[in-house]
Each structure stands twice: as C-alpha cells, then as structure tokens.
Amino acid sequence: MGRAPSRVAIPCMSSRQAGEGASRRTLVTTMCTMHLPAIRAIALRSAAIVVLSTAPLCSAELVVRDLTVSLELLPTGFSYTLDNAAGTRSGDDAFSSGYGVALGGRYSLSGPGDSTGFILGGEITAGSYAYQGGGSMSTYGARLLGGYGWAFGDRWSINALIDAGAGAANLELTGKAAFDHYAASGLYYSYAARVGLAFAATESLLLAAEAGYRGISSSLAAGGTTITLSGTGLCAGVGIWYRFSNSPSTLE
C-alpha cells in the first residue's frame, strides 16, 4: 500500500494574534494621523523660509528724491564758422580740455512696490573749456532732464535719461595771427543722452557715475564778428547725491 500524502502544517493565526495585528495597524494609522499637523507645520515653515529668503530679490523699490552734485567731462571737438566784413570762414578745431559741474534735483514717479518708473529733474550747470592756442570759453545755464529708472537691488539702480538746456557763453581768444585779443558773448544750447549707475552707500548718501553723448551749439558776437561753434562727443560724470526720502509718492 502506498503512503498517504504528507500534509503541510499551515500555522493559523489565533483570534488573539489577529486582534493584536489589527491593533498594531490601528496604532500605526493613529500615529500617522496624529503627526499630520506636525508635518503640515514643518512644510509651512519650510515654505515660509524659502519665501523670506527670496524676498529681498524682488523687494527693491525705485525711489528717487535726490539732490545731485556732479563733476562732468565735456566733449571738446567742434566745428566753427567765423563771419565778419572780410568774409566767412569755417573749419574744425578742438579745445584742449572741457570740464563742468552740475547741481540739480531728481524725482521718480514710481509707486509703492515698483522697481521701475519715470524720472524727472533739472540741473544748473557751469562749464569751462581751455583752448590750446590761447584762450578759453565758459558757459552758465540750466537744463531739464527726463527718463526711466530701474532699481535692481536694495542699493543699486540704473537710469537712462535725456536732457536739453540753454544758457550764456563767453569766449575769449588771445595770441591769434588775425587779432591779438577777441572776446565775445552769446547763447548756447545743449542736449544729451546718458546712462547712469547709482549705489546707495547709506540710506541718504549715493555715489553715481554716468556716461553718454552730448551736443552743444553756441553763437557769439562782438566787434562786428560772429563766431558759431557746434560740437558733439562723448561725455561722462561722477557725482554724490543726497536722498531726502525713501518713501514712494503715495506713502509720503
């Protein structure tokens, strides 16, 4: 007779063990449920940290309430036309140097939270040119300016401006072959396009640098002789600005 097939003993879970398993599952579920508020709190805290850490990158506001003082390097090349009883002559020449100083004010039209905005302002100017052949020219006037600015950091901003101005000019020439001394006065007109960079060293004190392209034209007359000068070229400047307020228009 053949053997009866062997039987594999399968352990059975007692009702007590089943109850303990169910109890464990219930305990784990309960523990997870109890920790959900803590997990949410940690997630919210992490999100807040990320938001706060990136906030300075987008919190820069363009606020310009500035009194400006600048030293300028002016273009020196010019073309001239000389007109008197002897006839009319013209040519090209250059001053050996040209420097200027400007005192002005600027105001931005940006609102709270705006990092960009329009800028308006004006300047009182004085210029001095030296002529290598003997002589000099001086200018005194004012100009209006306007443009657009962008604050790309808490301390840094850039601006693009155009200006137009007018004033009085005085020319004095000595040691020329045609005459020993010539002095004339008249009016001048100027215009420019420039780009500037400003750094806020403190809340009230800013350091600035500008560069651009400037044109100037003047008409001067004396003793029956009229001289017209017209020149264009690169210009540059450095300045110290004082900021009266750091609050946007609607918050002042």
Sine and cosine of phi, psi and omega as CSV:
sin_phi,cos_phi,sin_psi,cos_psi,sin_omega,cos_omega
0.00,0.00,0.66,-0.75,0.02,-1.00
-0.98,0.18,0.38,-0.93,0.01,-1.00
-0.94,0.35,0.50,-0.87,0.10,-0.99
-0.96,0.29,0.61,-0.79,-0.01,-1.00
-0.86,0.51,0.68,-0.73,-0.02,-1.00
-0.95,0.32,0.51,-0.86,0.01,-1.00
-0.96,-0.30,0.69,-0.72,0.05,-1.00
-1.00,0.00,0.80,-0.60,-0.01,-1.00
-0.98,0.20,0.85,-0.53,0.02,-1.00
-0.97,-0.26,0.88,-0.47,-0.02,-1.00
-0.92,0.40,0.65,-0.76,0.01,-1.00
-0.95,-0.30,0.61,-0.79,0.02,-1.00
-1.00,0.06,0.82,-0.58,0.01,-1.00
-0.94,0.33,0.29,-0.96,0.00,-1.00
-0.89,0.46,-0.52,0.86,0.02,-1.00
-0.93,0.37,-0.69,0.72,0.00,-1.00
-0.91,0.41,-0.66,0.75,0.05,-1.00
-0.86,0.50,-0.65,0.76,0.03,-1.00
-0.90,0.44,-0.65,0.76,0.01,-1.00
-0.90,0.43,-0.65,0.76,0.03,-1.00
-0.88,0.48,-0.71,0.71,0.04,-1.00
-0.88,0.47,-0.60,0.80,0.01,-1.00
-0.91,0.42,-0.64,0.77,0.01,-1.00
-0.90,0.43,-0.68,0.73,0.01,-1.00
-0.88,0.47,-0.65,0.76,0.02,-1.00
-0.91,0.42,-0.61,0.80,0.00,-1.00
-0.92,0.39,-0.70,0.71,0.03,-1.00
-0.87,0.49,-0.73,0.68,0.02,-1.00
-0.86,0.52,-0.68,0.74,0.00,-1.00
-0.90,0.44,-0.67,0.74,0.00,-1.00
-0.89,0.46,-0.68,0.73,0.03,-1.00
-0.88,0.47,-0.68,0.73,0.01,-1.00
-0.89,0.46,-0.64,0.77,0.01,-1.00
-0.92,0.40,-0.50,0.87,-0.05,-1.00
-1.00,0.05,-0.14,0.99,-0.01,-1.00
-0.85,0.52,-0.69,0.72,0.04,-1.00
-0.87,0.50,-0.63,0.77,0.01,-1.00
-0.91,0.42,-0.63,0.77,0.01,-1.00
-0.90,0.43,-0.68,0.73,0.03,-1.00
-0.88,0.47,-0.65,0.76,0.00,-1.00
-0.89,0.46,-0.68,0.74,0.02,-1.00
-0.90,0.44,-0.68,0.74,0.00,-1.00
-0.89,0.45,-0.69,0.72,0.02,-1.00
-0.90,0.43,-0.64,0.77,0.02,-1.00
-0.90,0.43,-0.65,0.76,0.03,-1.00
-0.91,0.42,-0.67,0.74,0.03,-1.00
-0.90,0.44,-0.63,0.78,0.02,-1.00
-0.90,0.43,-0.64,0.77,0.02,-1.00
-0.89,0.46,-0.67,0.74,0.01,-1.00
-0.89,0.45,-0.70,0.71,-0.02,-1.00
-0.89,0.45,-0.71,0.70,-0.02,-1.00
-0.92,0.40,-0.58,0.81,-0.02,-1.00
-0.94,0.33,-0.45,0.90,0.01,-1.00
-0.99,-0.13,-0.12,0.99,-0.04,-1.00
-0.85,0.52,-0.68,0.73,-0.01,-1.00
-0.86,0.50,-0.40,0.92,-0.03,-1.00
-0.94,0.33,-0.41,0.91,-0.05,-1.00
-0.86,-0.52,0.23,0.97,-0.07,-1.00
-0.99,-0.17,-0.02,1.00,-0.04,-1.00
-0.91,0.40,0.73,-0.69,0.03,-1.00
-0.88,-0.47,0.63,-0.78,0.09,-1.00
-1.00,0.06,0.95,-0.32,0.05,-1.00
-0.76,-0.65,0.92,-0.39,-0.01,-1.00
-0.86,-0.51,0.93,-0.36,0.08,-1.00
-0.68,-0.74,0.93,0.37,-0.31,-0.95
-0.89,-0.46,0.62,-0.79,0.27,-0.96
-0.98,-0.18,0.81,-0.58,-0.15,-0.99
-0.89,-0.46,0.63,-0.77,0.14,-0.99
-0.76,-0.65,0.84,-0.54,-0.11,-0.99
-0.71,-0.70,0.57,-0.82,0.19,-0.98
-0.97,-0.26,0.72,-0.70,-0.17,-0.99
-0.83,-0.56,0.55,-0.83,0.17,-0.99
-0.97,-0.24,0.88,-0.47,-0.14,-0.99
-0.97,-0.22,0.48,-0.88,0.05,-1.00
-0.91,0.41,0.56,-0.83,-0.12,-0.99
-0.92,-0.40,-0.38,0.92,-0.02,-1.00
-0.96,0.28,0.57,-0.82,0.01,-1.00
-0.41,-0.91,0.35,-0.93,0.19,-0.98
-0.94,-0.33,0.49,-0.87,-0.08,-1.00
-0.71,-0.70,0.41,-0.91,0.14,-0.99
-0.73,-0.68,0.83,-0.56,-0.01,-1.00
-0.92,-0.38,0.83,-0.56,-0.10,-1.00
-0.79,-0.61,0.86,-0.51,0.09,-1.00
-0.49,-0.87,-0.20,-0.98,-0.07,-1.00
-0.90,0.44,-0.42,0.91,-0.02,-1.00
-0.99,0.17,-0.19,0.98,0.00,-1.00
0.73,-0.68,-0.24,-0.97,-0.03,-1.00
-0.84,-0.54,0.75,-0.66,0.05,-1.00
-0.77,-0.64,0.46,-0.89,-0.01,-1.00
-0.56,-0.83,0.29,-0.96,0.00,-1.00
0.05,-1.00,-0.18,-0.98,0.00,-1.00
-0.85,-0.53,0.59,-0.81,-0.01,-1.00
-0.42,-0.91,-0.09,-1.00,0.00,-1.00
-0.40,-0.92,0.55,-0.84,0.20,-0.98
-0.98,0.20,0.45,-0.89,0.03,-1.00
-0.97,0.24,-0.39,0.92,0.03,-1.00
-0.33,-0.94,0.40,-0.92,0.06,-1.00
-0.51,-0.86,0.86,-0.51,-0.04,-1.00
-0.75,-0.66,0.45,-0.89,0.01,-1.00
-0.56,-0.83,0.26,-0.96,0.10,-1.00
-0.72,-0.69,0.62,-0.79,-0.04,-1.00
-0.72,-0.70,0.74,-0.68,0.08,-1.00
-0.87,-0.49,0.85,-0.53,-0.09,-1.00
-0.43,-0.90,-0.18,-0.98,0.02,-1.00
-0.59,-0.81,0.48,-0.87,-0.01,-1.00
-0.68,-0.73,0.53,-0.85,-0.03,-1.00
-0.59,-0.81,0.76,-0.65,0.02,-1.00
-0.99,-0.13,0.51,-0.86,0.00,-1.00
-0.98,-0.19,0.27,0.96,-0.01,-1.00
-0.96,0.28,0.45,-0.89,0.01,-1.00
-0.98,-0.20,-0.01,-1.00,0.00,-1.00
-0.85,0.52,0.76,-0.65,0.02,-1.00
0.99,0.10,-0.11,0.99,-0.02,-1.00
-0.99,0.13,0.77,-0.64,0.07,-1.00
-1.00,-0.06,-0.14,0.99,0.04,-1.00
-0.76,-0.65,0.34,-0.94,0.04,-1.00
0.13,-0.99,0.18,-0.98,0.02,-1.00
-0.98,0.18,0.50,-0.86,0.00,-1.00
-0.80,-0.60,0.72,-0.69,0.07,-1.00
-0.84,-0.55,0.45,-0.89,0.02,-1.00
-0.05,-1.00,-0.09,-1.00,0.02,-1.00
-0.40,-0.91,0.33,-0.94,-0.04,-1.00
-0.59,-0.81,0.58,-0.82,0.21,-0.98
-0.99,-0.16,0.75,-0.66,-0.17,-0.98
-0.79,-0.61,0.42,-0.91,0.14,-0.99
-0.60,-0.80,0.69,-0.73,-0.01,-1.00
-0.77,-0.64,0.49,-0.87,0.01,-1.00
-0.68,-0.73,0.80,-0.60,0.00,-1.00
-0.84,-0.54,0.68,-0.74,0.07,-1.00
-0.96,-0.28,0.68,-0.73,-0.01,-1.00
-0.95,-0.31,0.82,-0.57,-0.12,-0.99
-0.92,0.38,-0.39,0.92,0.04,-1.00
-0.98,0.19,-0.05,1.00,-0.03,-1.00
0.94,-0.34,0.95,-0.30,0.01,-1.00
0.70,-0.71,-0.07,-1.00,-0.05,-1.00
-0.31,-0.95,0.24,-0.97,0.14,-0.99
-0.69,-0.72,0.65,-0.76,0.03,-1.00
-0.80,-0.59,0.53,-0.85,0.00,-1.00
-0.74,-0.67,0.55,-0.83,0.06,-1.00
-0.63,-0.78,0.82,-0.58,-0.04,-1.00
-0.20,-0.98,-0.34,-0.94,-0.01,-1.00
-0.55,-0.83,0.38,-0.92,0.03,-1.00
-0.54,-0.84,0.48,-0.88,0.09,-1.00
-0.97,-0.23,0.52,-0.85,-0.01,-1.00
-0.65,-0.76,0.40,-0.91,0.03,-1.00
-0.32,-0.95,0.41,-0.91,0.00,-1.00
0.12,-0.99,-0.49,-0.87,-0.11,-0.99
-0.70,-0.71,0.59,-0.81,-0.01,-1.00
-0.77,-0.64,0.35,-0.94,0.01,-1.00
-0.61,-0.79,0.83,-0.55,0.12,-0.99
-1.00,-0.06,0.95,-0.30,-0.04,-1.00
-0.98,-0.19,0.22,0.98,0.07,-1.00
-0.18,-0.98,0.17,-0.98,0.01,-1.00
-0.89,0.46,-0.45,0.89,-0.05,-1.00
-0.89,-0.45,-0.20,0.98,-0.13,-0.99
-0.91,-0.41,0.62,-0.78,0.10,-1.00
-0.48,-0.88,0.43,-0.90,0.08,-1.00
-0.79,-0.62,0.39,-0.92,0.03,-1.00
-0.54,-0.84,0.48,-0.88,0.09,-1.00
-0.84,-0.54,0.86,-0.50,-0.15,-0.99
-0.76,-0.65,0.45,-0.89,0.23,-0.97
-0.85,-0.53,0.48,-0.87,0.03,-1.00
-0.62,-0.78,0.36,-0.93,0.06,-1.00
-0.57,-0.82,0.69,-0.73,-0.06,-1.00
-0.49,-0.87,0.10,-0.99,0.01,-1.00
-0.43,-0.90,0.28,-0.96,0.01,-1.00
0.06,-1.00,-0.28,-0.96,-0.03,-1.00
-0.98,-0.20,0.57,-0.82,0.01,-1.00
-0.75,-0.66,0.58,-0.81,0.04,-1.00
-0.76,-0.65,0.79,-0.61,-0.03,-1.00
-0.87,-0.49,0.71,-0.70,0.04,-1.00
-0.70,-0.71,0.84,-0.54,-0.01,-1.00
-0.86,-0.52,0.66,-0.75,0.02,-1.00
-0.70,-0.71,0.39,-0.92,0.09,-1.00
0.95,0.30,0.37,0.93,0.04,-1.00
-1.00,0.05,0.45,-0.89,-0.02,-1.00
-0.92,0.40,-0.60,0.80,-0.07,-1.00
-0.97,0.23,-0.44,0.90,-0.02,-1.00
-0.39,-0.92,0.46,-0.89,-0.04,-1.00
-0.99,0.17,-0.58,0.82,-0.05,-1.00
-0.49,-0.87,0.68,-0.73,0.03,-1.00
-0.61,-0.80,0.79,-0.62,0.04,-1.00
-0.75,-0.66,0.76,-0.65,-0.03,-1.00
-0.63,-0.78,0.37,-0.93,0.02,-1.00
-0.66,-0.75,0.34,-0.94,-0.01,-1.00
0.03,-1.00,-0.43,-0.90,-0.02,-1.00
-0.92,-0.39,0.41,-0.91,0.10,-1.00
-0.73,-0.69,0.39,-0.92,0.06,-1.00
-0.74,-0.67,0.59,-0.81,-0.02,-1.00
-0.63,-0.78,0.36,-0.93,0.06,-1.00
-0.47,-0.89,0.36,-0.93,-0.03,-1.00
-0.30,-0.95,0.40,-0.92,0.21,-0.98
-0.82,-0.58,0.78,-0.63,-0.10,-1.00
-0.57,-0.82,0.41,-0.91,0.03,-1.00
-0.84,-0.54,0.70,-0.71,-0.06,-1.00
-0.77,-0.64,0.42,-0.91,0.05,-1.00
-0.79,-0.61,0.74,-0.67,-0.03,-1.00
-0.80,-0.60,0.63,-0.78,0.04,-1.00
-0.82,-0.57,0.81,-0.59,0.01,-1.00
-1.00,0.08,0.98,-0.18,0.03,-1.00
-0.93,0.37,-0.60,0.80,0.12,-0.99
-0.68,-0.74,-0.09,-1.00,0.02,-1.00
-0.91,0.41,-0.42,0.91,-0.07,-1.00
-0.92,-0.40,-0.35,0.94,-0.09,-1.00
-0.94,-0.34,0.80,-0.60,0.00,-1.00
-0.83,-0.55,0.56,-0.83,0.12,-0.99
-0.94,-0.34,0.70,-0.71,-0.13,-0.99
-0.67,-0.74,0.43,-0.90,0.10,-1.00
-0.63,-0.78,0.61,-0.79,-0.02,-1.00
-0.69,-0.73,0.42,-0.91,0.10,-1.00
-0.50,-0.87,0.49,-0.87,-0.02,-1.00
-0.04,-1.00,-0.45,-0.89,-0.07,-1.00
-0.72,-0.70,0.81,-0.58,-0.09,-1.00
-0.81,-0.59,0.57,-0.82,0.09,-1.00
-0.82,-0.57,0.54,-0.84,0.00,-1.00
-0.59,-0.81,0.62,-0.79,0.02,-1.00
-0.66,-0.75,0.70,-0.72,-0.02,-1.00
-0.62,-0.78,0.48,-0.88,0.06,-1.00
-0.79,-0.61,0.87,-0.50,-0.11,-0.99
-0.81,-0.59,0.63,-0.78,-0.07,-1.00
-0.61,-0.79,0.56,-0.83,0.10,-1.00
-0.12,-0.99,0.62,-0.78,0.10,-1.00
0.86,0.52,0.55,0.83,0.03,-1.00
0.99,0.17,0.10,0.99,0.02,-1.00
-0.88,-0.47,0.74,-0.68,0.03,-1.00
-0.89,-0.45,0.76,-0.65,0.05,-1.00
-0.88,-0.47,0.81,-0.59,0.08,-1.00
-0.94,-0.34,0.81,-0.58,0.01,-1.00
-0.90,-0.44,0.66,-0.75,0.03,-1.00
-0.56,-0.83,0.81,-0.58,-0.03,-1.00
-0.53,-0.85,0.46,-0.89,0.08,-1.00
-0.67,-0.74,0.37,-0.93,0.04,-1.00
0.21,-0.98,0.00,-1.00,0.00,-1.00
-0.95,0.32,0.54,-0.84,0.07,-1.00
-0.71,-0.70,0.35,-0.94,0.00,-1.00
-0.44,-0.90,0.28,-0.96,0.01,-1.00
-0.25,-0.97,0.37,-0.93,0.11,-0.99
-0.77,-0.64,0.51,-0.86,-0.07,-1.00
-0.47,-0.89,0.25,-0.97,0.13,-0.99
-0.86,-0.51,0.81,-0.58,-0.05,-1.00
-0.89,-0.45,0.58,-0.81,0.08,-1.00
-0.93,-0.38,0.83,-0.56,-0.03,-1.00
-0.99,-0.15,0.87,-0.50,-0.04,-1.00
-0.97,0.25,-0.51,0.86,-0.08,-1.00
-0.47,-0.88,0.48,-0.88,0.08,-1.00
-0.91,-0.41,0.28,0.96,-0.01,-1.00
-0.98,-0.20,0.71,-0.71,0.05,-1.00
-0.89,0.46,0.20,-0.98,-0.13,-0.99
-0.82,0.58,-0.76,0.65,-0.13,-0.99
-0.97,0.24,-0.12,0.99,0.01,-1.00
-0.98,-0.22,-0.10,1.00,-0.05,-1.00
-0.99,0.17,0.00,0.00,0.00,0.00
